[in-house]
Amino acid sequence: MTEWVNRPLEGVYAAIFIDAIVVKIGDGQVANRPIYAAIGVTLSGQKDVLGLWAGTGGEGAKFSDECPDRYEEPGCH
């Protein structure tokens, strides 16, 4: 997992899609939490999973405009 997280990414992606799926996660108590996925499409058309993040469940539609707390890249809020 560490190797995958630290792998080099492409410098340019033709498109980046960000979406979420809500799943039940038990952390002392079962709750619905979103799992966010960022998927990039390379210039040659290959799909790359850029990252996955678990949300807290309190995010709304505005969350897609923000970067998850654990993902710190230049330009993230």
N, C-alpha and C positions, 0 to 999 in steps of 0.2 A: 504494500500500500504506500509506504514511504517513497519507494522508487517511482510509482505512478504520480504521486502528488508533486514530486520534484522534477518531473520530466520536462524537457524544453518544449515550448509551444511554438506554433507558426508565428511569424511576425505580422502576417495579414490574413484575415479570414474574409471570405466573400459575404458571409452572413453569420450572425450569432443569434441563436434562439434561446430564450430563457423561459422556463415553464416550471410548474410545480404539480405535485400529486400529494394529496392529503392521505396520510396513513395513521393507523392507531399505533402509538408507541407507549410502552409501559415503562415508566421511570418512577416507581413508587406508586403511581396511579396511572391508569390508562387514559390517554388523551389523544385527540386528533392533532397531528402536527404536520406541517407542510415539509416536503423534501423538494428542494429547488435543484434544477439541473440547468447548466449552461452548456449548449451544444454549438460548436462552430463548424462551418462548412468551409473547407479549404478551397483555394482557387482551382484545384483539380477536381473538386466535387466530393472529396472524402469527408465524412462526418467524424468529428472529434468530440468526445465528452471533455469539456474544459474543466468542469468541477461539479461537485454535488455538495449541498449544504442542508442541514436540518434547521428549520425555523422553530420559533417558540410557539407558534399558533396564534399569536396576537397581531401578526402582520396583516395588513389589508392590501388592496390593489396598489397602493403607493409604494409598497416594498419593492416592486420591480424596478423602481427608479433609484433604489439604494443598493449598496453592496452589502452582503452579509458581514457581520462583525468580524468573523474569522478570516475573511479574505481581504487582505490589505494590499491593494495595488494603487499606484498613482492615479488620481482622478476619482477614487471612491470617496463617498461622503462619510 
